């Protein structure tokens, strides 16, 4: 189970970093979402991987899951949703103002050379 979870976290992180390095704004948005999912899974896994274990201590229970990482993941989901909404609005505004969704403008180098 731990190997599967570690592989999933690694794959989400690698895909997220690859997507962030793209030159279009939509893959950058998807990449930040994938990275936030990887962090959420990592935080969730830090609370022990125990099946059918209660999240709070009870009498006679020796194995339990830690509720703090679960609360952190719920908070991180809300924050990442808000962050994604803001990034999407910035990307839409950038696209509407320039009619292009490139992250960097390839003509910017030519414009800098003309100004000098």
ZIJO-V826273 format. One record per residue. N is the residue number from 1. PSI is psi in radians with two decimals (none if undefined). OMEGA is omega in whole degrees, 0 to 359 (999 if undefined). Layout:
# ZIJO-V826273
n:N psi:PSI omega:OMEGA
n:N psi:PSI omega:OMEGA
This chain:
# ZIJO-V826273
n:1 psi:-0.74 omega:181
n:2 psi:-0.67 omega:179
n:3 psi:-0.71 omega:178
n:4 psi:-0.76 omega:180
n:5 psi:-0.72 omega:178
n:6 psi:-0.66 omega:177
n:7 psi:-0.72 omega:178
n:8 psi:-0.73 omega:178
n:9 psi:-0.75 omega:178
n:10 psi:-0.72 omega:180
n:11 psi:-0.74 omega:178
n:12 psi:-0.71 omega:179
n:13 psi:-0.80 omega:180
n:14 psi:-0.77 omega:179
n:15 psi:-0.67 omega:179
n:16 psi:-0.76 omega:179
n:17 psi:-0.71 omega:178
n:18 psi:-0.75 omega:181
n:19 psi:-0.60 omega:179
n:20 psi:-0.54 omega:181
n:21 psi:0.02 omega:177
n:22 psi:2.88 omega:184
n:23 psi:0.10 omega:178
n:24 psi:2.66 omega:185
n:25 psi:-0.58 omega:181
n:26 psi:-0.79 omega:175
n:27 psi:-0.51 omega:176
n:28 psi:-0.71 omega:178
n:29 psi:-0.77 omega:178
n:30 psi:-0.68 omega:179
n:31 psi:-0.73 omega:178
n:32 psi:-0.61 omega:177
n:33 psi:-0.74 omega:179
n:34 psi:-0.67 omega:177
n:35 psi:-0.67 omega:178
n:36 psi:-0.61 omega:175
n:37 psi:-0.70 omega:179
n:38 psi:-0.74 omega:179
n:39 psi:-0.69 omega:179
n:40 psi:-0.76 omega:179
n:41 psi:-0.68 omega:178
n:42 psi:-0.78 omega:178
n:43 psi:-0.71 omega:180
n:44 psi:-0.68 omega:180
n:45 psi:-0.37 omega:180
n:46 psi:-0.18 omega:179
n:47 psi:0.43 omega:181
n:48 psi:2.42 omega:177
n:49 psi:1.51 omega:181
n:50 psi:2.28 omega:180
n:51 psi:2.42 omega:177
n:52 psi:0.66 omega:178
n:53 psi:2.45 omega:180
n:54 psi:2.60 omega:180
n:55 psi:-0.15 omega:180
n:56 psi:2.73 omega:179
n:57 psi:2.40 omega:174
n:58 psi:2.90 omega:177
n:59 psi:2.30 omega:176
n:60 psi:0.01 omega:179
n:61 psi:2.18 omega:181
n:62 psi:-0.51 omega:181
n:63 psi:2.20 omega:178
n:64 psi:2.85 omega:175
n:65 psi:2.61 omega:182
n:66 psi:2.13 omega:182
n:67 psi:-0.28 omega:182
n:68 psi:-0.81 omega:177
n:69 psi:-0.55 omega:178
n:70 psi:-0.70 omega:177
n:71 psi:-0.66 omega:177
n:72 psi:-0.69 omega:179
n:73 psi:-0.72 omega:178
n:74 psi:-0.71 omega:177
n:75 psi:-0.73 omega:180
n:76 psi:-0.59 omega:177
n:77 psi:-0.78 omega:180
n:78 psi:-0.75 omega:180
n:79 psi:-0.75 omega:180
n:80 psi:-0.56 omega:176
n:81 psi:-0.78 omega:177
n:82 psi:-0.71 omega:178
n:83 psi:-0.72 omega:179
n:84 psi:-0.69 omega:179
n:85 psi:-0.72 omega:179
n:86 psi:-0.76 omega:180
n:87 psi:-0.68 omega:178
n:88 psi:-0.73 omega:179
n:89 psi:-0.67 omega:176
n:90 psi:-0.74 omega:180
n:91 psi:-0.69 omega:178
n:92 psi:-0.73 omega:177
n:93 psi:-0.70 omega:178
n:94 psi:-0.71 omega:179
n:95 psi:-0.73 omega:181
n:96 psi:-0.52 omega:181
n:97 psi:-0.49 omega:184
n:98 psi:-0.05 omega:182
n:99 psi:0.52 omega:178
n:100 psi:2.56 omega:181
n:101 psi:0.39 omega:175
n:102 psi:2.45 omega:180
n:103 psi:-0.76 omega:175
n:104 psi:2.54 omega:184
n:105 psi:2.07 omega:181
n:106 psi:-0.37 omega:178
n:107 psi:-0.09 omega:182
n:108 psi:-0.61 omega:178
n:109 psi:-0.67 omega:178
n:110 psi:-0.63 omega:180
n:111 psi:-0.66 omega:179
n:112 psi:-0.66 omega:180
n:113 psi:-0.59 omega:179
n:114 psi:-0.56 omega:183
n:115 psi:-0.43 omega:183
n:116 psi:none omega:999
